[in-house]
Amino acid sequence: MRKFIVSGAACAALALSACSDKGADSDGDGKVSAEEAQKELSSGGAVAMKPGLWEVKIKFDSLDAPGLPAAAKEQMTKAMSEMSVKSCLTKEQAENPGADFFGGDASSNCTFEKLNRSGNSMAVQMTCKPQTGITVASKMDGRFEGETYSMTMEQKTSGTPMGEMTMKGHIEGRRIGDCPA
């Protein structure tokens, strides 16, 4: 579960800039297909973010999990109080953004309900089903610059043995140098 949260949040954090104000749901069906997401992310040219090695810090400020025993909640809160991952944003990814920047790998089984880019702002709403019976609904909003970005995030998870849980937090990213050779 933690692996999914970190990878999904980190991928989501590698967001882009400069698209239409209409959002990706061009057919108005309330869902954003992979094709619509690709079109939304690709329109408007290269991303504002510079290629290179990025450090992403993910901090969950609140955890609401009524079915979680107090000791387990305390342990989970501590483990998720701040996570840090490093990833490489290639020149190709910056020049040709794709929907794979959001939601982790294909096994996470993610669909978009909302994906809007406007200037250096991004709003994403997506649902992932990483395992049978588990659903993770995420909302993210943020702003992106060449070497930094900041997003707020809310994730609602259902179908776990612990019951439903809601986590709210922030993602902060910064470029820390060139990608390793």
C-alpha positions in Angstrom: 0.0 0.0 0.0 2.8 2.5 0.9 4.6 1.6 -2.3 1.4 2.5 -4.3 0.9 5.8 -2.4 4.5 6.9 -2.9 4.7 5.9 -6.6 1.3 7.3 -7.4 2.0 10.6 -5.6 5.5 10.8 -7.0 4.2 10.2 -10.6 1.4 12.7 -10.0 3.9 15.2 -8.8 5.8 15.1 -12.1 3.0 17.2 -13.5 3.0 19.5 -16.5 1.9 23.0 -17.7 0.3 25.1 -20.4 -2.8 23.3 -21.6 -6.4 24.3 -22.5 -8.8 25.6 -19.8 -11.5 23.1 -20.9 -9.8 20.0 -19.3 -9.2 16.7 -20.9 -12.8 15.4 -20.9 -13.4 16.5 -24.5 -16.4 14.2 -25.1 -18.1 15.2 -21.9 -18.7 11.7 -20.6 -17.3 12.5 -17.1 -14.3 10.2 -17.6 -10.9 11.1 -19.1 -9.7 8.3 -21.5 -6.0 7.6 -22.0 -6.3 9.3 -25.4 -7.9 12.4 -23.9 -5.3 12.6 -21.2 -2.5 12.3 -23.7 -4.0 15.0 -25.8 -4.4 17.3 -22.8 -0.9 16.7 -21.5 0.7 17.1 -25.0 -1.1 20.3 -26.1 0.7 23.5 -25.3 4.2 22.3 -26.0 7.0 21.4 -23.6 6.4 21.2 -19.8 7.5 24.1 -17.7 9.6 21.7 -15.5 13.3 21.4 -16.4 14.6 17.9 -17.1 16.9 16.5 -14.5 17.0 14.8 -11.1 14.0 15.8 -8.9 13.5 15.2 -5.2 9.9 14.8 -4.2 8.8 15.2 -0.6 5.3 13.8 0.2 3.8 14.8 3.6 0.5 13.6 4.8 -1.0 16.1 7.3 -4.0 14.1 8.3 -5.1 10.5 8.4 -8.7 9.6 9.1 -9.1 5.8 9.5 -12.0 4.9 11.9 -11.4 1.2 11.5 -7.7 1.3 12.2 -6.5 0.4 15.8 -4.8 3.3 17.6 -1.4 1.7 17.6 -1.5 0.9 13.9 -2.8 4.5 13.1 0.1 5.9 15.1 2.6 3.7 13.3 1.1 4.6 9.9 1.0 8.3 10.6 4.7 8.2 11.6 5.7 6.3 8.5 3.8 8.6 6.2 4.6 11.9 8.0 7.2 12.6 5.3 8.4 10.5 2.5 11.1 11.4 0.0 11.8 10.0 -3.4 14.1 10.9 -6.2 13.3 10.5 -9.9 14.7 11.5 -13.2 12.6 13.7 -15.6 14.1 13.1 -19.0 14.3 15.6 -21.8 11.9 13.4 -23.8 9.4 13.3 -21.0 9.5 17.1 -20.6 9.1 17.6 -24.4 6.4 14.9 -24.9 4.4 14.5 -21.8 2.2 11.5 -21.4 -0.6 10.2 -19.2 1.9 7.7 -17.6 3.1 10.6 -15.4 0.0 10.0 -13.2 -1.0 6.9 -11.2 2.1 4.7 -11.2 2.5 1.7 -13.4 -0.2 0.0 -15.5 -0.9 -2.5 -12.8 -2.4 0.3 -10.7 -5.4 0.3 -13.1 -6.1 4.1 -12.9 -8.7 6.2 -14.6 -9.1 9.9 -14.7 -12.2 11.8 -13.8 -10.6 15.2 -14.3 -7.3 16.4 -15.8 -7.0 20.1 -16.4 -3.9 22.1 -17.2 -4.0 25.9 -17.4 -0.7 27.9 -17.5 1.4 26.4 -14.7 -1.6 25.0 -12.8 -2.8 21.4 -12.8 -5.9 19.8 -11.3 -6.2 16.0 -11.3 -8.9 13.7 -10.1 -8.3 10.0 -10.6 -9.4 6.6 -9.3 -7.0 3.6 -9.1 -7.7 0.0 -8.3 -4.2 -1.4 -7.5 -5.5 -4.7 -6.0 -8.8 -6.6 -6.2 -11.3 -4.8 -4.0 -9.1 -1.8 -3.2 -10.0 1.6 -4.6 -7.9 4.8 -4.2 -9.6 8.0 -5.2 -7.2 11.0 -5.5 -7.6 14.7 -6.0 -4.5 16.9 -6.6 -4.1 20.6 -7.3 -0.9 22.5 -7.8 1.4 24.9 -9.5 4.6 24.2 -11.4 7.7 26.2 -12.2 10.9 25.3 -14.0 12.7 23.9 -10.9 10.0 23.6 -8.2 6.4 22.6 -7.8 3.8 22.3 -5.0 0.6 20.3 -4.8 -2.1 19.6 -2.3 -3.5 16.1 -2.3 -6.4 14.1 -0.8 -6.6 10.3 -1.1 -9.6 8.2 -0.1 -8.9 4.5 0.1 -11.6 1.8 0.4 -11.6 -1.9 0.4 -8.7 -2.5 2.7 -8.8 -4.9 5.7 -8.7 -1.8 7.9 -11.7 -0.2 6.3 -11.9 3.2 4.7 -9.3 5.8 5.2 -8.7 9.4 4.0 -5.4 11.1 3.9 -4.6 14.7 3.1 -1.2 16.2 2.4 1.2 18.1 0.3 3.8 17.3 -2.3 6.8 19.5 -2.8 9.3 18.9 -5.6 12.5 20.5 -6.6 15.1 19.9 -9.2 18.4 18.9 -7.5 20.7 18.4 -10.5 21.2 16.4 -13.6 20.1 12.8 -14.0 22.9 10.2 -13.3 24.7 9.1 -16.4 
